[in-house]
Structure formats: C-alpha cells, structure tokens
Amino acid sequence: MFERYYSELKELKENFCERKLISLKKAGKYIFEDNKKYLNLSSNDYLGIAEDRKILNNFLKIADFSMGSASSRLLTGSSYVYAKLECLLSALYRKDKSLIFNSGYHANTGIMSALLSKRDVVFCDKLNHASILDGIKLSDAKMFRYKHLDYENLEELLQKHRNDYETAIIVTESLFSMDGDIADLNKLVELKNKYNAVLIVDEAHAFGVYGSRGLGIAEEQNCIKDIDIIVGTFGKAIGSMGAFCCGHEVLINYLINKCRPLIFSTAIPEINIAFSYFVITEVIPNLRNQRRELLITAQKLREKLASLQLATTGSSHIVPVILGENKTAVNASKVLIDNGFYLLPVRHPTVPQNTARVRISLRADISYEEIAAIPELIVKAETV
Ligand SMILES: Cc1ncc(COP(=O)(O)O)c(C=O)c1O
C-alpha cells in the first residue's frame, strides 16, 4: 500500500538527499550528540540569545504568563501581551499597524495567499523562501520569478506584464537565507513606485542583526517608510518564536479578516510573545558590539575561503560554501562534523539543483579563531 513512499524515500537516499531528524542537546554555542561536543554553526541563533541562560533567567524573574493560548487570535488568543508587542513594532518601524503570526511560515503563506487573487500578479525573486512560494501557489495569482537580485530582469517582466493584472506585488527577502546576499531595497522601491506595485520585504534573517536598532536591512538602507509590508521573525536572531508584519492600516485590517493561518490556528502562548518583547527592548539594544563582531568574523571567513578558491556568495553572517553535487556537500559535512563543527549539508529543494552547499551560520559568540580550520577541512573533504 505504501510502495510509492518506500520507493521515493529510496530514491532520495540514493541521491544523497534523504533527511533525518536528530536528537541533540544544546548548551550555549555547543551541541551535544552521543556524548560528543560540536560547535553549532547550523542554527539561526545569530546573537546566541536562544541558548543564553542568563537572558532566560532575567526574563523568568518578571514572567507571569500562560503557556497556552487555547484559541485563535480571533477568539480569545489575542491577549494584551500581543497588543503590547504589536504597538512596540509599529512604533519602531513607524508603520500604522503590526500583526503577529505563529511563525514566519504562517506569516508568508498567509500574507501572500490573502493579498493575491486570480486577477493579480506577483514578481518574486527566484531564490525567495519556500514559505513565500507556497503562499503564492495557494493564491492562484500569476507568478513571474525574476533572476536572483537581477533588477533589470525584474523591470523587463514588470514592463511586459504589470498592466495585464489588477494588483501587482513585488516580494523579496532582504537577506537571502541560503546565499547570505542582500537585496537592493531602494532599487525595488523605485520599481514598485514606477510600476504601481506593492512591495513586501521579508527580513527573517536580518531582523535583530542589521540596522542601527536591529530592525533589519530596510533600516540599514534607510527605506523603511517606502516599503508597504515588512515581515520579520522572532525565531531566528531574537531567539524566540513567531513572526510579525507591519504596514498600512488597511492591509493589516484586511489580513486580520482574510489571512487563514492567522484565523484558523491556535495563537502561540503569551510567554513567547512576552519573551520576544523582552529581547527586543532589553537585549538587542545592548548588542551593538556583538553585531559588529559578527560581521567582522564573516568577512575574515570569506577572505579565507576565497584564498582557497572555495565558492561563496554574499557579504553577511550567513556564509555558504557552494560545492555543487549533493554527495560533495554530504561528504564535507561529515568531515566537518567529525572535526567538531556542526555543519549540515543543504541540498535541493532548499537550494537549486547542483548548488548543494554547507551553510556556515555564524553567531556573535563564536570567534574567527574557533572556526578558522573550516575552509581547509572543506578542501580536504573535496579531495577524499
Ligand atoms: C526568508 C525566510 N522567511 C520565513 C521563514 C520561516 O520562518 P519561521 O522559521 O519562523 O517559520 C524562513 C525560515 O527559515 C526564512 O528563511
């Protein structure tokens, strides 16, 4: 009866593409598996907040919140703790309104599927995250995928197709999760104005890390006010759980009425929302030096990779080493793990075919000296 699934799993295994869940223990920047210790370079805890017991204990001293919300936000799940965090986000971004979701996946699938219909068109960077693509697929809108960060290609598509549809949306990540490169948001603002489109920017990997107050790349590029909807997540640099978007009042009110993942799912508990609030107000403002150090480490690592002719992209704290075939990335990951670096292979469909890689996800509490051996180990793995 399940033959189809058996054979598909077998095929994935043969193509070095099988995924497995692991059972591990974390402590600070380390991972423990089967009594072995590894440096954790595969999480999105870029500032080391999720695993910082001091931060957690400080939060718990003031925490008096429920562990379950027991309903959707549209029923009784929307406590004052949500309202407080939403007000804070609207004030920080100077937007009319904000809306919290259970995760970035809920946010993107919900926003894209709610705002788009059959009559509409969306222009989507080719390397945008699966949650954005899944939301677009749910909407039945016409989608054009422009070449990654290629705004000439985007303009060609806008020129050719924009006028055939009612609403047009341009959607991009600000810092691309698997390539570590950064969108030119001002160029996108120019195009969205010229072609009368709505601009949505997903700051999942930049929120907390970039910009003078940690608001993301839009803050760094000084264009928050020109972006229609900014999405951010709390599950990465903030070390919590959930996501938000902020923007024009009518868009947020529309989402409250139409966004299915918001309407039909139990809201995450108050305690998570309160922790996100605590981190944004009490922790992030004190981490300026750590954020600067993080980028210096990334720069040094990129220079070392380049000196060994290893292919990388981008300029951020996400440093991919692109190896091509799944098997090569799986081998490199094995060698790195054997040497104490917890670096998992990234393969299709997370990245395009034949661009399998190890994605070095740097953290502010890991120094360059601790990771300096990685490039040579990758070279060694390539020759095995
Ligand atoms: C760009 C981007 N957006 C959204 C998400 C989903 O966020 P979450 O993990 O909170 O569901 C991810 C997850 O990695 C992501 O990379």
The ligand as an ORCA input file, in Angstrom:
! r2SCAN-3c Opt
* xyz 0 1
  C      13.313     34.082      4.488
  C      12.503     33.246      5.432
  N      11.244     33.608      5.683
  C      10.477     32.881      6.521
  C      10.964     31.763      7.153
  C      10.082     30.975      8.070
  O      10.195     31.465      9.363
  P       9.827     30.521     10.596
  O      11.001     29.625     10.798
  O       9.563     31.456     11.716
  O       8.622     29.748     10.188
  C      12.279     31.364      6.938
  C      12.813     30.183      7.634
  O      13.948     29.848      7.619
  C      13.068     32.116      6.043
  O      14.323     31.759      5.766
*
